[in-house]
């Protein structure tokens, strides 16, 4: 397991299938990120659903300088298929409070190519593991280059996002 394809995950987490893996046609590049949160699955799940509200990464890049909310948005955990997640993704499946999966919108495909992502909140004793899988198309030279650039960019952005969500979930 090596950067930029994995960060913060066990071998088992990196190797197992996620819903995102089955949504990208052709050859794909898988990226898996994870973090342990000292909070219940229910609290962690609510923070994962906040990704529909704001990116929780480097807001000056992802959110036009607006700070992602530091309190839970009422109703954000009531997911609806087709809703936007993380600005350029559309929700295609979810199983509350376990995981949600989204695909790039038309705008997202223009920027990043075909990408699917699954965020999971997995109980781990009294803690919860957030595990995120990105499945990125890499067929053809353009998608191959995009997938490699996205791997490094996503590593930086998602690392910040997961650490922010962890901090907020643990704060109560």
SVG drawing of the C-alpha trace seen along z (x, -y; Angstrom):
<svg xmlns="http://www.w3.org/2000/svg" viewBox="-35 -33 39 41">
<polyline fill="none" stroke="black" stroke-width="0.4" points="0.0,0.0 1.5,-3.3 0.8,-6.9 -1.0,-8.3 -3.4,-5.4 -3.9,-4.7 -3.8,-6.7 -4.8,-5.7 -6.3,-2.3 -5.5,1.3 -4.7,3.8 -8.1,5.4 -9.8,2.0 -7.8,1.3 -8.4,4.7 -12.1,5.2 -14.8,4.1 -16.9,1.0 -20.0,0.0 -18.0,-2.6 -15.9,0.2 -18.8,1.4 -19.8,-2.0 -16.9,-2.9 -16.6,-1.1 -13.3,0.2 -10.0,0.0 -10.0,-1.9 -7.7,-3.2 -8.8,-2.7 -7.9,-5.1 -8.8,-4.3 -8.5,-6.7 -9.5,-6.1 -9.4,-7.5 -10.6,-6.4 -13.1,-8.6 -13.7,-8.5 -17.5,-8.9 -20.4,-6.6 -21.4,-5.4 -24.5,-7.6 -22.6,-10.8 -20.0,-10.0 -22.6,-9.2 -24.3,-12.6 -20.9,-14.3 -20.4,-12.2 -23.8,-13.4 -22.6,-17.0 -20.5,-16.6 -23.8,-17.4 -23.6,-20.9 -19.8,-21.7 -16.5,-20.0 -14.8,-20.2 -11.4,-20.3 -9.4,-23.4 -12.3,-25.8 -10.3,-28.4 -10.0,-25.9 -13.1,-23.8 -15.7,-26.2 -14.8,-29.6 -13.3,-30.8 -16.5,-30.1 -15.9,-28.1 -17.6,-24.7 -20.2,-24.6 -18.9,-23.6 -22.3,-22.5 -24.6,-19.8 -27.1,-21.1 -30.6,-19.9 -31.8,-17.3 -28.5,-16.9 -28.6,-13.2 -31.9,-12.7 -30.3,-11.7 -32.2,-11.6 -31.0,-9.7 -29.9,-12.3 -28.9,-14.9 -25.5,-16.7 -22.7,-15.6 -19.3,-17.3 -20.4,-19.8 -19.5,-17.6 -21.1,-14.3 -24.6,-12.9 -25.9,-10.4 -26.7,-7.1 -27.0,-4.8 -27.0,-4.8 -27.6,-2.6 -27.9,-4.8 -26.0,-4.9 -23.4,-2.7 -22.4,-4.2 -23.3,-6.4 -22.1,-6.3 -22.0,-9.0 -20.9,-9.5 -19.5,-12.5 -22.0,-14.8 -21.6,-16.0 -19.5,-18.9 -17.5,-16.6 -16.8,-14.2 -15.4,-17.2 -13.1,-18.1 -12.1,-14.6 -13.4,-12.0 -15.7,-9.3 -15.3,-8.9 -17.4,-7.0 -16.9,-7.4 -18.2,-5.6 -18.0,-6.9 -18.5,-4.3 -19.0,-4.8 -18.0,-1.4 -18.2,-0.6 -14.9,0.3 -15.5,1.1 -16.6,-2.2 -15.0,-4.1 -16.0,-4.4 -13.8,-4.0 -14.5,-6.4 -13.3,-4.7 -13.6,-6.3 -13.1,-4.6 -12.7,-6.5 -12.8,-4.5 -11.4,-6.6 -11.6,-5.6 -8.2,-5.4 -9.0,-4.1 -7.3,-6.1 -4.4,-8.5 -6.4,-11.5 -8.1,-9.5 -4.8,-7.8 -3.1,-11.2 -6.2,-12.6 -6.4,-9.6 -2.7,-10.0 -3.1,-13.8 -6.4,-13.2 -4.7,-10.6 -2.2,-13.1 -4.7,-16.0 -7.3,-13.9 -4.8,-12.6 -4.1,-16.2 -7.8,-17.3 -9.3,-14.2 -6.7,-13.9 -7.7,-17.4 -11.4,-16.5 -11.2,-13.3 -9.2,-15.0 -11.7,-17.9 -14.7,-15.5 -13.0,-13.5 -12.4,-16.6 -16.0,-17.8 -17.5,-14.4 -15.3,-13.9 -16.2,-17.4 -19.8,-16.2"/>
</svg>
